[in-house]
Amino acid sequence: MDNVPKSTGILILHVENNSLTPVQEAFPFKQRLADVNHPDHTLITYPNLGHAFYPSSQWATGIGLIQQYVLADHYAWLAAHSGFTNHPTAAAHVTPMPTSNSTAK
């Protein structure tokens, strides 16, 4: 972490119903970024989604398409960090949907 350039934005996306990688593993990572005063890091957690960003209970891993609101969050973060936010087709690719649970910086 100490060697990550301060100019590098870090996005952490994690689901809460993940029997493969528990969501609790994301919090020390975010805390370490805060401890080293990394200026640009974001953690977004998604309740009721499994490892594949698809609706799933905690014990079963649902498999299907990644939920649209997850893609919208990812796209919005990339757009904000790319400098291409005014691209004429930006809004045509993703229809934003509200996230259920977001934790930023």
C-alpha positions in Angstrom: 0.0 0.0 0.0 2.8 2.4 0.8 4.0 2.2 -2.8 0.6 3.0 -4.5 0.9 6.4 -6.1 -1.4 9.0 -4.5 -2.6 9.8 -8.0 -4.0 6.3 -8.4 -7.7 6.0 -7.6 -8.7 2.7 -6.0 -12.3 1.3 -6.3 -13.2 -1.7 -4.1 -16.5 -3.4 -5.0 -17.6 -6.2 -2.6 -20.8 -8.2 -2.1 -22.1 -9.1 1.3 -23.3 -12.6 0.5 -20.1 -14.1 -0.6 -19.1 -17.5 0.9 -15.8 -17.4 -1.1 -14.5 -14.0 0.1 -16.3 -12.6 3.0 -17.1 -8.8 2.9 -15.3 -8.4 6.1 -12.0 -8.8 4.2 -12.6 -5.5 2.4 -12.7 -3.4 5.5 -9.0 -3.8 6.6 -8.0 -3.0 3.0 -10.0 0.3 3.1 -8.7 1.0 6.6 -5.1 0.6 5.5 -5.6 3.0 2.6 -7.0 5.5 5.1 -4.0 4.9 7.4 -1.5 5.8 4.7 -3.6 8.8 3.8 -4.4 7.6 0.3 -6.6 10.4 -1.0 -8.7 8.5 -3.5 -10.2 5.3 -2.5 -13.8 4.1 -2.5 -15.5 1.0 -1.1 -19.0 0.1 -2.3 -20.7 -3.0 -0.8 -23.8 -4.7 -2.2 -26.2 -6.5 0.1 -28.1 -9.5 -1.2 -25.6 -10.2 -4.0 -23.2 -13.1 -4.2 -19.7 -13.6 -5.5 -20.7 -13.0 -9.2 -22.6 -9.7 -8.3 -25.9 -11.6 -8.9 -28.7 -12.0 -6.3 -27.8 -14.8 -3.9 -28.3 -16.0 -0.4 -25.3 -16.2 1.9 -25.0 -20.0 1.4 -25.8 -20.3 -2.3 -23.9 -18.6 -5.1 -26.3 -17.3 -7.7 -25.0 -17.2 -11.3 -26.3 -14.8 -13.9 -25.7 -11.4 -15.3 -24.0 -8.8 -13.2 -26.7 -6.5 -11.8 -27.2 -3.3 -13.8 -26.7 -1.0 -10.8 -23.3 -2.6 -10.1 -22.2 -1.8 -13.6 -23.6 1.7 -13.3 -21.6 2.3 -10.1 -18.4 0.9 -11.8 -19.0 3.0 -14.9 -19.7 6.2 -12.9 -16.5 5.7 -11.0 -14.5 5.1 -14.1 -16.0 8.1 -15.9 -15.2 10.3 -12.9 -11.6 9.1 -12.9 -11.0 9.0 -16.7 -11.6 12.6 -17.7 -14.1 11.4 -20.3 -17.2 12.4 -18.4 -18.4 14.6 -21.3 -18.2 11.8 -23.9 -21.4 12.1 -26.0 -22.2 8.4 -25.7 -21.5 8.1 -21.9 -25.2 8.1 -20.9 -26.2 5.7 -23.7 -24.3 2.8 -22.3 -25.5 2.6 -18.7 -28.8 3.4 -17.1 -28.0 4.2 -13.5 -30.0 2.5 -10.8 -29.8 3.3 -7.1 -27.4 1.3 -5.0 -28.6 -0.4 -1.9 -25.6 0.4 0.2 -22.7 2.6 -0.6 -19.7 3.5 1.5 -17.4 6.1 0.0 -14.0 7.5 1.1 
